[in-house]
Amino acid sequence: WQEKRGLRELRVLENLKNTIFETNEHVLPKCEEAMHDNLNEAFKRLQAANDMIHRLQEREHEERKLQADKQMAREEKRIAHWEEFMKEQQNKRAEVDEEHRKATERLKEQYSEMEKELAKHVSF
């Protein structure tokens, strides 16, 4: 009976040794290879996603810059129009001032002539 028990334990130990050997020689390398392949695949996908995000960010940056440039151009155009408008207003004011000065001068001459005529009539 003791002998049978010893043989049973030997068989259990032998089976355990075989299982450990099988695990070390076949199961672990397969698991390692599968894990390595999966990690490589995940890494490649992450790299692709990272590249896509980078391209999107660049495109967004270019779009923002384009919009900012357009805004700047509109602002410069508006300022140029305003300056042109103000210059026109100054020119028109100068023209009106000149017309007013000439009209005032004509009126002065006219009144001066009228005074001379009046003086002629009064002296009679």
Backbone torsions as a table, in degrees:
resi	resn	phi	psi	omega
1	TRP	NA	-44.1	177.6
2	GLN	-62.1	-38.0	-179.2
3	GLU	-67.4	-42.8	178.4
4	LYS	-61.1	-41.9	179.9
5	ARG	-62.7	-42.3	178.7
6	GLY	-62.0	-42.0	177.9
7	LEU	-64.5	-41.3	178.6
8	ARG	-60.6	-44.6	179.4
9	GLU	-64.5	-38.8	177.1
10	LEU	-62.2	-43.4	178.0
11	ARG	-62.3	-43.0	179.0
12	VAL	-61.5	-45.2	179.6
13	LEU	-64.2	-40.5	178.2
14	GLU	-63.1	-44.4	177.7
15	ASN	-61.9	-41.2	179.3
16	LEU	-62.8	-44.2	178.3
17	LYS	-60.2	-44.1	179.3
18	ASN	-63.4	-42.0	179.4
19	THR	-62.9	-44.6	179.5
20	ILE	-62.7	-44.7	178.8
21	PHE	-60.7	-47.0	179.7
22	GLU	-59.3	-43.3	179.9
23	THR	-63.0	-48.0	-178.0
24	ASN	-65.7	-41.2	-172.6
25	GLU	-82.9	-33.7	-171.5
26	HIS	-120.4	-52.6	-173.0
27	VAL	-66.4	-51.3	-177.4
28	LEU	-60.8	-46.5	178.2
29	PRO	-60.4	-39.0	178.1
30	LYS	-63.7	-43.5	179.1
31	CYS	-62.2	-43.4	-179.5
32	GLU	-62.8	-44.0	179.5
33	GLU	-63.4	-44.9	179.5
34	ALA	-62.6	-42.7	179.7
35	MET	-63.7	-43.3	179.4
36	HIS	-60.8	-47.1	179.2
37	ASP	-61.2	-44.6	-179.6
38	ASN	-64.4	-40.5	178.5
39	LEU	-65.4	-40.6	177.4
40	ASN	-61.0	-45.7	-179.8
41	GLU	-61.7	-45.5	179.6
42	ALA	-62.2	-40.8	179.6
43	PHE	-62.9	-44.0	178.7
44	LYS	-61.4	-42.4	179.4
45	ARG	-64.9	-41.7	177.9
46	LEU	-62.7	-41.1	178.1
47	GLN	-62.3	-44.1	179.6
48	ALA	-62.2	-43.5	179.2
49	ALA	-63.2	-41.5	179.3
50	ASN	-62.4	-44.0	177.8
51	ASP	-60.9	-43.3	-179.8
52	MET	-61.6	-45.2	179.6
53	ILE	-61.7	-42.1	179.2
54	HIS	-60.4	-44.4	179.2
55	ARG	-64.3	-41.6	178.2
56	LEU	-61.4	-42.8	179.8
57	GLN	-63.4	-41.1	178.8
58	GLU	-62.9	-44.5	-179.9
59	ARG	-62.1	-43.0	179.1
60	GLU	-63.0	-41.8	178.8
61	HIS	-62.3	-44.4	179.2
62	GLU	-63.1	-40.6	179.6
63	GLU	-63.2	-44.4	178.7
64	ARG	-61.4	-42.7	-179.8
65	LYS	-63.8	-42.4	178.5
66	LEU	-59.9	-46.5	179.5
67	GLN	-62.5	-41.5	179.7
68	ALA	-64.4	-41.0	178.7
69	ASP	-63.8	-42.2	178.4
70	LYS	-62.5	-43.2	179.3
71	GLN	-60.7	-43.4	179.9
72	MET	-63.0	-43.0	179.8
73	ALA	-63.0	-42.5	178.1
74	ARG	-61.7	-42.2	-179.4
75	GLU	-64.3	-44.3	179.1
76	GLU	-62.9	-40.2	179.3
77	LYS	-63.4	-43.6	-179.6
78	ARG	-62.1	-44.0	179.7
79	ILE	-63.0	-43.3	179.8
80	ALA	-62.1	-42.6	178.0
81	HIS	-62.3	-42.4	-179.6
82	TRP	-63.3	-44.7	179.8
83	GLU	-63.4	-40.1	177.4
84	GLU	-62.4	-44.6	178.9
85	PHE	-59.8	-46.0	-178.8
86	MET	-64.8	-38.1	177.8
87	LYS	-63.0	-44.2	178.3
88	GLU	-60.3	-42.2	179.7
89	GLN	-61.7	-42.5	178.4
90	GLN	-62.4	-44.3	179.5
91	ASN	-61.9	-44.1	179.7
92	LYS	-63.1	-41.8	178.9
93	ARG	-62.7	-41.7	179.0
94	ALA	-63.1	-40.8	178.5
95	GLU	-62.8	-46.0	-179.9
96	VAL	-63.1	-43.4	177.9
97	ASP	-59.7	-42.2	180.0
98	GLU	-65.3	-44.7	177.6
99	GLU	-60.4	-41.9	179.5
100	HIS	-63.6	-43.2	179.4
101	ARG	-61.6	-44.7	179.5
102	LYS	-63.8	-43.0	180.0
103	ALA	-63.2	-42.2	178.0
104	THR	-61.9	-42.2	178.8
105	GLU	-61.8	-45.3	178.7
106	ARG	-61.3	-43.0	179.6
107	LEU	-62.8	-41.9	178.1
108	LYS	-59.3	-46.5	179.3
109	GLU	-61.3	-43.2	-178.7
110	GLN	-61.4	-46.3	179.8
111	TYR	-65.5	-37.0	178.2
112	SER	-62.0	-45.2	177.8
113	GLU	-61.6	-43.6	-178.6
114	MET	-62.9	-38.9	178.5
115	GLU	-63.3	-40.6	178.6
116	LYS	-63.2	-46.4	178.0
117	GLU	-60.0	-42.9	-179.7
118	LEU	-63.6	-41.1	179.4
119	ALA	-62.2	-39.0	177.7
120	LYS	-60.7	-45.4	-177.6
121	HIS	-69.4	-35.0	-178.1
122	VAL	-70.6	-37.1	-177.7
123	SER	-65.7	-20.8	179.2
124	PHE	-72.5	NA	NA
